[in-house]
Amino acid sequence: MNIIEVKNLTKKFNGLTAVDNISFEVKKGEIFGFLGPNGAGKSTTINILSTIFLPTKGEAFINNFNVLSQRDEVRKSIGLVFQDPSLDDRLTAEENLRFHARLYGVSSDEYKKRKKEVLQLVDLWERRNEIIKNFSGGMKRRLEIARGLIHYPAILFLDEPTLGLDPQTRAHLWSYILKLKREKEMTIFMTTHYMNEAENCDRIAIIDHGKIIALNTPDNLKAKVRGDVISMKSNDKLSLKKELEERYRVEVKEEDGILRIEVANGDQFLPRLFNELTVKIDAIELRKPTLDDVFLNFTGHAIREEEASDKEHMRQRMRMRRRI
Amino acid sequence: MQFIQTIYTIWQREIIRYWRDKTRIASTLFQPLMFLFIFGAGLSKTLAAGNFGVDFVQFMYPGIIAMSVMSVAFFSTISTVWDREFGFLKEILVAPVSRAAVALGKTLGATTIALIQALILLVLAPFIGVAIHFVIILPLVIFMLLLAFAISGMGLLISSLMKTTESFGFVMQILIFPLFFISGAFFPLTAAPSWMRVFANVNPLTYGVDAMRQILLGNQIAPTILSNLSLHPIAINALFLLGFSAVMVSAAVWAFNKRA
C-alpha cells in the first residue's frame, strides 16, 4: 500500500526551481530517504508534503489525503521533526508535549497514557518536568521525535534529523528511529545529506538540483557501481592514468587529484597492480562501493563539493525562510 | 470542541510563559507607578492653581491604567515575533487547527496579562489618593478588558507582520507615544486642536481613557466639569473598542494565513 504518492511535483521560488517535476511513492512501513546535498530540494519537498508550502504544480497524497484540499487530515496523519528546532525553551518537556497533543486533538485520557510511552521511548521520562532550555541538542531532537509521535501519526517526517549532532548522539537517535519502525511499524520519510545515514533506509531517492536522479534500495544502488573501488595517488598522475587505461582498459575517473577505477574482485586485482605497474604510486586504497560512489556515479560530482557553496545555500535558505 | 480547545491551549501557554518571567512582571508594573507618583506629585500643585475642579492625579489615573494596559498588551504580543524567530511558530502553523482560534488565543492571552497588571494598579489606587467605590469596579474592569483586547489585537496584527523583534520594538516605539499622549490621558482633548482630534478619534486609548475617566470620577466631581472633560457617552466608547478589536483580530488572522 502506498502511503505517500507524489506526482509531478514542482516548486518555484522567485524564479528559482527548487523542486523540478518529481514523482515517487512510499510504501507503508518502510524507511524512505531523500539523499542529496544542501540546496537539492529535500527540505522543500518535505515542506510541501507536510503542507507548509503549496506546490507550484503537481499533486501529492499522504495517507490517501490530498495535500492541497485536505490539509488538516494530512497534518493529523503526519508527525514532523523539523530541521530547525521548534520547541518552546521556556516550557518543560511535558508541557511541550501537552501543547502539541491538545492541538492535535488527543483526548486527555489518551494523552495521559501516551505521554509516558513516547517519553520512555526516547528516554526522557525522568526529565519530563524540566524546562528544556538546558537540554542538549540531542535531547531536544529526541523530544521533538516524542512530540511528533504523541498523536500516533501514520508517517513520521524527519528533516535532516541528525544535523548538528555528534556521532554518538546520531547513533543513539538512529537506534530510536529503528526501534520505532520495528515496534510501531511506522513509515518514516526522511531527508539527509549524510551518506552513512541513508544506508539505514529501505529505499533511497537521490535528489540533486530539484530532480530525482535515482531511486532504489541502497544495495541496488551500490551494485550499479561496477565493483570495488580502488583509489590511487601519484606524483605522475598523467602517466599513471595512461598506463591504467592502456594496460587494463578500465575507465579512470579523477577527482581532487585522486584517480579511481572500479573493478570486480578488487582484493585480487591489487596484487596485479603492485606487480605490473611501472609508474610509481604514492598511496592506494581499496573499498567496497558506498553511497558516496553512487552519488558520484549518478551526478558526476561528490556530495562534499556542494558544501563549498554553503554561502549560496544559506542565501537560498534565508529566502525560503522568509515565507513563514 | 477543538476550536475552544485550541484557544485555551494557546492562551495557557502565554500565561505560563508570562508567569515564569518574574522580572518582566515587575518591570512592566514599575513604569505606570513611577509616572503616577512623579507626575502626580510634581504637577498637582502647579495645576491646582489653574482651578480645573479636579485633582490632577485623579484626572491622570485612568490614563495611567490605560498606559499600563497598552504597554503590557503590546509587549505580550511580542511572543508571536519570538515564536517566528525561534521556530515555534512553525509548530503552531502546521497544526491542524483554525488560525482564527490561534489568533484569539494569543489575543486573549495578552488581554489577560494586561488585565492582571491593571488590576494590581487598581488595588493600589487608594494608596495614591484615588477613591474607588465598590460599585464602579465592575464597569471599570469591563473597560480595562475591552481596551486590553483592542490593543492586544493591534499588537498581534503588527507582530504577525514583523519578522524580527527589533522591527517589532521599533514599530512599538513609534506608536506608543502618540497613542498615549494623544488620547486624553494627559490633557483633555475637548480643547485640543482639530488635527489632534482626528488622530484621537481612531485611537483606541482615547475611548478607553474617556470611559474609565467618566466611571472613576463620576461621583467625585461636578457633572458639568466632567462633561467638559469627556468626549463620548460610555456606550459609544464600548462600541468603538469592540469594533476596533474585531477589525484588528480579523486582520491578524488574515496575516497568519498569508504565511502558508
Contacts between the chains, C-beta under 8 A, distances in Angstrom:
chain1	res1	chain2	res2	distance
A	50	B	94	6.3
A	51	B	94	6.9
A	51	B	260	7.5
A	52	B	90	7.2
A	52	B	93	7.5
A	52	B	94	5.8
A	52	B	260	5.8
A	53	B	260	7.4
A	54	B	260	7.8
A	71	B	96	7.6
A	72	B	96	3.9
A	73	B	96	7.6
A	75	B	94	6.3
A	75	B	95	6.7
A	75	B	96	4.1
A	76	B	96	5.1
A	80	B	94	6.4
A	82	B	87	7.1
A	82	B	90	6.3
A	84	B	87	4.9
A	84	B	90	7.8
A	85	B	86	7.8
A	85	B	87	5.6
A	86	B	87	4.2
A	86	B	88	5.6
A	86	B	90	5.0
A	86	B	91	4.4
A	87	B	87	8.0
A	87	B	88	7.0
A	87	B	91	7.8
A	88	B	13	7.1
A	88	B	17	7.6
A	88	B	88	5.3
A	89	B	86	7.3
A	90	B	16	7.8
A	90	B	17	5.2
A	90	B	20	5.8
A	90	B	21	7.7
A	91	B	13	7.1
A	91	B	16	6.6
A	91	B	17	7.5
A	95	B	13	7.9
A	95	B	16	6.9
A	99	B	9	6.1
A	99	B	13	6.0
A	100	B	91	7.1
A	100	B	95	7.5
A	102	B	5	5.9
A	102	B	6	7.6
A	102	B	8	7.8
A	102	B	9	4.2
A	103	B	6	6.3
A	103	B	9	5.9
A	103	B	92	7.5
A	103	B	95	4.1
A	103	B	96	7.5
A	103	B	97	5.2
A	104	B	95	6.4
A	104	B	96	6.5
A	105	B	2	5.8
A	105	B	5	7.7
A	105	B	96	7.4
A	131	B	20	7.9
A	322	B	163	7.0
A	323	B	259	6.8
A	323	B	260	7.7
A	324	B	84	7.2
A	324	B	89	6.8
A	324	B	90	5.8
A	324	B	93	7.0
A	324	B	259	5.7
A	324	B	260	6.8
